[in-house]
Every structure is written in C-alpha cells, then in structure tokens.
Amino acid sequence: MNNSYAYRIEGGYPVMGEIACLGAKNFAIKAMIAALLGESPSLLTNVPAIGDVDITAELLTSVGATVERIDNMSLRIDPTTTSTSIVPVPHSGSNRAPILLLSALLHHFESVAVPVVGGCKIGARAIDFHLEAIREFGGVVDETDEGYVARRVRPLKGTAIELPYPSVGATETCLYLGVLAEGRSVISNAAIEPEIMELITMLRAMGAIIFTTPGRDLHIEGVRRLKGVHMEVLGDRIEAASWACLACASNGDVTVHGVRPETLGNFLSYYQQIGGGIELKSVGSIRFFRNGELRPAVIETDVYPGFSTDWQQPFAMLLTQAHGVSIVHETVYENRFGYLKDLSVLGAHTQLTTHCLGGAACRFRDKNYEHSAIILGPTPFKAASLTIPDLRAGLAYIIGAAVARGTSHIAGIEYLERGYGDIVPRLASMNLQIERVKIEAERGM
Ligand code: EPU
C-alpha cells in the first residue's frame, strides 16, 4: 500500500470486455483463521493478492503460524508452529481479523491477547456479540486500553446462544468456538451469508460436525480435533456486483467470470428491475450490460439473503444515472453514506436523511444517523478530484470517474487496494483509461 499514489481516470467511454473475479476477501481471511484450528497444514487456493490478506498473514505469522505463499494465488498455512497467543499491538486497528483470532486461538492457549480491531469506518462496528459469545462458551474476557484478553481455566464448553443480530463476524466467532468446544452448541439468529456457508463447508471438511437448518439456527457437535484441508476460495460476489454496476453505469458490456450466480441473489433482480441486462454464459460467467433507459429503485440493504450493504455504493452510483427518484435505506451500518455527499463534485444530486425511508423501521430509527439516501437522476457527470473514505466507496468513485467526461483523480487508493486486487491492469483491459500515478506529479492532488 502506498499513500502517495492516486488513480487518474479518463472517463466518458463504455467499459467493455471480460474480467475474472478474484477470490472473496470476506471468506479468504476467515479461511486463513480457520486453518489455525487444524492439526495439520491447510492449502488455500484462489486467495486474492490484496492488502487485507497480507495483514491477516502478518497476524498469523505474529503468533508463530507458518504462512507460505506458494504462488500469487495460493497460501499454505501450517498451524503446528503456532507458539504464542499474544498478537502484538503494532497490528492494532488493522482489520477485523484480531477479534476472530481471539476465539480461534483460545482452543490452543489458556490466555489470548489481541489488539483492537480496525476495518472501514462505516459505523461503530461494536464487537460486544463476539465477547459475549466467548463468555457463554466459558471464557473470561477483559477489555484493556490496547485490546482484548480472553482466558479459560478448562476447555471451552458448548452452549446455546441467540445472537441479538445476525452478525457475520459474531457467527464466525461462534463457529470457531463451537467446533472444538466440548459437547453441543446451538447458535440462533446466525448470519447465513454465502461466505459463512463456505466457512461451514471448510470446517466440515476439516472434520467439524455442523448442521444447518431452514432458518438461522446452526447446530454444532464439538469434536476433539480438526485436520488441515485444501480449500478453494469462492469468487467474490461483491467484486462481481461492482463490475456489473460499472458496465451498466458506463453503458458498456462486461462478462464477469468466476462468480457463482446464486451468491448474487437479489442483486440480479434489482439490477434487471432498473434496466440492467444479464446473460448467464458458461458456469460461473455472467454478462452484464444496459437494457435501455435506467429506471429508479427503492432499495433496503439487509443481511443475507437481502441486498448486501457491500453492494450499496456501486449500486447507488448506478442510480445517479437512472431517470427519477431512488431511495436507498442502509440498515446494516449506521454511517455508510459519507461518500455520497462528496459525489456532488461529479454532479450527483443526493440527499441524506436520518429517517427510515422506503421500508420498515430499522435499528437506527430515531438515532440521528443519516442512513437513508435520496438520489435524483440522471445527472451527467463531470470529471473531479475525489478522496476515497472507505473500501466500497472507493469502487463507487471509480465508477463515477468512468462515467464522468474528462480526467478525474482519485486519491486514498490504499483503502481500495485493501480489498480489490490488480485494479489497474484488470480495468485497463476493459477499455477504462486508468493509470496509477504519483500524487506529487499531479496538480491539485
Ligand atoms: N454488530 C454489533 N456487535 C457485534 C458485531 C456486529 O453491534 O458484536 C453490528 C455492527 O456494528 C453492524 C452489524 O452488526 O452494524 C453487522 O456487522 P457484522 O458483524 O455482520 O459485520 P462484520 O463481520 O464486521 C462483515 C464484512 C463486511 C460486511 C459485513 C456485513 C468482513 C471482513 N467484513 O463485517 O464487509 O459489510 O460483514 O455483511 O467479512 C467490506 O467488505 O467492505 C465490509 C465492510
């Protein structure tokens, strides 16, 4: 990552061509941590070469696990060399992994210390469900100025937990805790995102006994040991949706490879409802294009199978080009619209409100968070300079710059490169005029 670089994009041309999705960031990191639970090495393939994977590899290495890059897309993780349970503070605020490590390592050590978690600043992103889960499994957790310390005096014991909200991270914590805990656990109101289901598949392959149900309950029978596995990271559904929005917003035509269509769920329906076109090609390939004039939409982000909060930003970008008034209600994070205000420099007409617009009242009702957006389109975009505030907003800005006529500059690309790999060559091959340039060389950056 380098703070002194920016993207220079000359927009106004349709983005056309083919792109392969990288492995899903939000599964790759969890799979790396799951590998620590095995008694033999795991091989992970289709691992994206992105900042968040590097950070997680550093965290694993810091406790003594051996992380070996076999090639650009494969990691071999040997948990048997793990030697300490103290994740050093320099990793403080890096990403979401430290809180997941707390439970994974607690099976191997009687005391584990991890630094505070980081990740995009899109809301409070509390971790109280994680800490409560560790306590329910028999651990004791202290919060210190520098992070969290979990202890246990005996092996963790299975339990019944109802999560207050189907949190992805807290569900992962419960899975890490439950698979090697003594006896049975039931996790109610669990998250069921595709990345969670994939983690369950990986843990099962390692020897875990986990039963899913028609609802949000997960039943786990703890086992004494798990073994290493070979796991291929599934294609990133957030990347796929981003490329779909880029194709449609720029009036282009893009075939995305390496994504399971079912993981895109309602996205494909909203996409077609507003005038996007899709064509299923061979297995794992979808063509995205525009089917005439774009229409507005009312969208509410939600936990799976709802419309993912991580699709919200590229889709909002698309809605700036739709004819009429669109509404987007963000119900997962209270503060994920900061980027939208900045879009006015490109020419977007948007308004934020603290009300729950367009759907049912959500957890953020009456809390003064600007978590609903009104988007008035279509507005022609003109080139501008923007600074990325968080990962997904970064991709939305790329779409904005691709639509805008003229040369835009996008700074803060270190946020984007934490989650999207090889952006410049992959997008340049689809006719997007994009370059990575040194900021000093650019006027006005
Ligand atoms: N929450 C709590 N307490 C907790 C845990 C969560 O109040 O202990 C709240 C959060 O504050 C938030 C909501 O529950 O309002 C959902 O949080 P969740 O735990 O589901 O999110 P996460 O595990 O921290 C992952 C992804 C996010 C994605 C969300 C929702 C990773 C590394 N991150 O975060 O991805 O938005 O699930 O699907 O898996 C991204 O990729 O850009 C990104 C932010």
Residues whose N, C-alpha, C, O or C-beta is under 5 A from the ligand:
A	BS01	EPU	N26 R96 A124 R125 A126 I127 D128 F129 H130 P166 S167 V168 G169 A170 T309 D310 V332 Y333 L391 R392
